[in-house]
Amino acid sequence: PVVSTSANLSGLEPCRTTDEVNAQFNGRIPVVDGLVGGRKNPSEIRDVLTGQLYRQG
């Protein structure tokens, strides 16, 4: 399981609502609707072992 305030397929804009996630992922993943923070930019993603940056935050 992944818990996040945003989600997106590579190269697409981050989804910020349940409806956007369901549309982008065609209902293929379960989504639990809930409150999210007020951040506007996606979070940074790094490999914890190597430090490799996968997505700039």
Beta strands, then each sheet from edge to edge (+ up, - down):
strand 1: 45-46
strand 2: 53-55
sheet 1: 1+ 2-
end
